[in-house]
Amino acid sequence: MPALLCMGEPMQEFNQQPNSENFLRGYGGDTSNAAVAAARQGASVGYITAIGQDAPGESFLQLWAREGVDSSTVKRDPQAATAVYFVTHGPEGHSFSFHRTDSAAARYTPADVPANAIRAAQVLHLSGISQAISASACDACFHAMHIAREAGVAISYDTNLRLKLWPRARAAAVMHAAIAMADFCLPSLDDATELTGLTDADTIADFYLKLCPVVLLKLGRAGALVATRHGRQRIAPHQVAAVDATGAGDTFAGSFLARHLAGDTLEQAARYANAAAALSTTGYGAVAPIPHPAAINALLHCSMA
């Protein structure tokens, strides 16, 4: 069985191309992106979700097969569609338009959770989006986390706040309850500011360390902060020709977990993930630009030279 199981909603992506009204079809969904990122770094990865019996669903099965992501815990729902979203680009950066109401993943329930697969894993990775898409999906995520904790399986949680999906107060309550069950918390600075009202990175780290023993605060162009209850380390940013930040945080999460499972220290895994996330912004789309180890190690080597 896979060492890392990611749980959430895959989404067919349509990403606007540079200086064009044309959209390139691709793949998205934060935890699916993280699963692909981890697989590209050599981790043993599986995915937990439901997809429709439709063309987007079939395309995801093909993607996961190509990338080496185990799909044996993916449910097919003949009565619901696989979700889609559109990415557009403008002076303020990228923006998203989602079409996911009553998607197959949103219909997922606690009864669908593959308990034996979770018990056999080493890490379960979820996100705020995994919980925000519906009440039943939220319950399913908590159920999966309870199974993981009882089995001694580590839990990783990425906030990925989407205020279009739920009110800030509910998002904060649910996410903070989930983070209190997690071993790794991976908020972005923007998410953490919305959820806590805090703006200083170290103060945010202090807040989340009261809930979770390891905080990996993603600072975007400023790098990252790795914090435990015993110390913290700033991870410097990389200068790259960024064009699209879609999925960069997911690449960070998947790459970090892959290196953690490979035996890296927290700092080593975070430095690797930070470089991977930077490289993922040099192409368009969530999945296509996710780098492989050779490119990541080359960037790390250049930064150390």
N, C-alpha and C positions, 0 to 999 in steps of 0.2 A: 504494500500500500504506500501511497505518497507520504513523504515526510512533512510536507507543507500542504495544507488544504486552505484554499481561499474561498470565501462565501460571499455571494452578492448577486448583482444583476449585470449581465453582459448587454451591450447595446450596439446595434449597427450604427456606425458613424458615417456622416457625410460632411467632409471638411472642405470649406471654401478654399480654392486655389488662389495663389498670388495674382492680384490685379485682374481678377476674372469673376464672372458670375457662375462658373462651373464648380461643381463639388465632386471631390474624390471619395469614393466609397472606401470605408475602412472599418476598424473595430474599436470599440470603446467599452466603458464600464470599468470603474476604478479597480475593483478587485480582480477582474479578468486581466486588465492591463498588468497588475502586480504579479499575477500568476505567470504571464508570458515573460515578464522581466526576470522573474526568478528562474524560470526554465532556461532562458538564454544564458544565465550565469551557471548553469549546470545542476540546479537543484531538482529534486524529485518532487513534482507538484501535481496536485489535483484540484478540481473545481467543483463547488457545490452550488447549484442553481436550478432553475427551471427555464426552459426555452420553448417557444412554439414549434409546431410542426410546419414550419414555413421556410422560405428561402433564407432569411437572416439567421434562423436557427441552424439550418444546414451549414451555412457559411462559417458559423462559430465552431461547429463540430470539426469542420475541415481545418480551421485555424488551429484549434487545440491539438489536433492530430499532427499537423506540421510542426508545431512548436514543442511537442512532447509533453503536453499538459493532459493528464489523465481525466477523461470525461465520464468515467463509470458512475460517478455520483451526480450526473446531470439528469434531471427529470425532463421528459418531453410532455408538454401539455397540448392536447389536440384542440382545445377550446379557447386558447389565448395566443396572442402574438408575442414575438420577440420585440423588445423596445428598440426605438431608433432615436438619434439626436443629430442636430446640425451644429456645426461650428462655423462662425463667421469671424472675420478679422477687421479691425478698425484702428483708429488712432489710440484708443484706450486699451488695446489688446484684444484678446479673443473673448467671444461670448457664446453662450450655449442656448439652444432651443430644443427642449425635450418632448418626446411623444411616447409616454410610458404608462399612461393610465390603464389599469387592469391588464398589465403585461403578465406573461407567464410567471416571471420572477416575483411580481407583486402578489400573485395568488399562492405563493409558497407558504406552507404552514409548519408548525412544529412537528406534525406527524410525518412530514416529508424528510426530516433531518436524518442523515445516514449516521446513526450513532456509532456503529462498529468502525466505520472508516475514520471518524474523529478520534475514537479511542486508540486507533493504531497509528495516528499521526504524531509528529513532534511539535508542530505549531499549527494553530488555527488563526487565520487572518480575516478580519472583517472591517467594516467601515460604517461611518454614519449613514452613507447612502444605502448600504445593505439594510439598515433599519428604517430609513425614512420613507421607503417606497410604499409601505402599507403597514397596517397594524399587525396583520398575520406574519409578514416578513420580519417585523421587529420582534415579535414573540419567538419566531423560529431562530433568530440570531441569539437571543438570550438563552433559549433552550440548548443550542449548540455550545454556547459558552459554558453553561452549567455542566454539560457532558464533558467538555474538555477539562474543566477544573477538577472534576471528580476523578478523571483519569490521569491527572498530572501532566496534561498537554498544555504547553505554553500558548498564551493568547496574545495576538498582536492586533492593535486597533488604530485605524487611521480615521481622523475626524471627517474630512471631506464634507464640510458643511455646505448644504444647498438650501438656502432659505426659501426657495420657491416650492420646496417639498413639505416644509413644516415650519411652524412659528419658532422664533429664536428660543423662547423659554422652554418649549417642549424639547427642542433639539438639545439644549444644554442639559436638561434633566436626564434625558435618555442616554446621551453620550457620556455624561459623567458617571452615571450608574454602570455603563459598560466599561469605561476606563478603569473603574474601581475593581473590576474583575480581571483586568488585563495585566500582562507582564511587560509589554512594550506599548507605549503610547506615542503616536506619530502625528501630532497636529501640525498644521502650518501656522505661521505667525498670524496671518489674516484670520484664519478660523478661530484661533485661540483668543484673539482680540474681540471678535464677535461673541464668543461663548463666555468669556470671563470679564470683559470690560478692561482688561489689562493690556498694556502696550509694550512694556519692557520685557525682553526675552528672558532674562534671568528671573524676573518676578513671575512670569508665566511658567517657567520651569519649576519654580518653588510651588506654585499652585498645583500643578499636575503631579509632582512628586508626593504630595499628600495622598493621592489616589493610586498611583502606579509607581513601581520601583525604577523603571527606566523610561525616560522621556527623550525622544528624538524630535526636536523642534526644527521644522523646515523653515528656513529664512529666505528662500528664493534666491535672488541675486546676491544675498549676503552670506550664503552658505548654510550652515546648520549648527545646532547646539546639541551636544550629547550630554545628558545630565542623569546622574544617579543620586541616591541619598548619601553617597560618599565623595562625590566630586563631579566636575563637569569639564567639558572640552569644547572649544570653538573649532569648527571645521571651516576652513577658508573656502571662498567661492573659486570657480574656474571661469576664466574669460573665454567665451565661445561666441560664435556667430549665431545667436539665438533668433529663430523666426517664429516659433510656435511652442508655447509652454504646455499645451494639452498633454496630460498624462505624466508630466515630469515628477509630480509627487508620488504617483503610482510606481514609476520606475524606481524611485528612491526606496519605496517600501519593499518591493519585490527583490531588488538587488541587495538591500540590507539583510533581509531574511535569508536569502541564498547564502550570503557570506557568513552570517551567524551560524547557519546549519553546517557550513563547511569548517567551522571551528575558529573563525576570526574573533578577535576581541571586539568589544563594542566600538571602540574608536576606529579600528581597522575596517570593520564592516561599514561604519558610517562614512568614512572617507571614500571608500569604494562606491557606496550608494550615491554620495554627493557628486562624484565624477560622472556616474552613470546618468543621473538626473540632468546634469548640465549638457551632456552629449545628446540626450533625448530631445532637447529644445532646438537642435540644429536641423530638424526636418519637420514636415507637416504630418499631423495625425497623432493618435495616441500610441499605436502599436508599431507602425513601420519604422520610426526612428529609434526604438529601444536598442541600445548598443549591445554588442557582444564583448566578452572579456578582453580580447586583443585591443580593441579601441579604448576601453576603459583603462587598462593597464598602461597603455601608451600615454594617455593623458596624465595619469598619476605620475608616471616616470618623468614626463616633461615638467610637471609642477615641482618635482623634487630636485630637478637638475639646477 
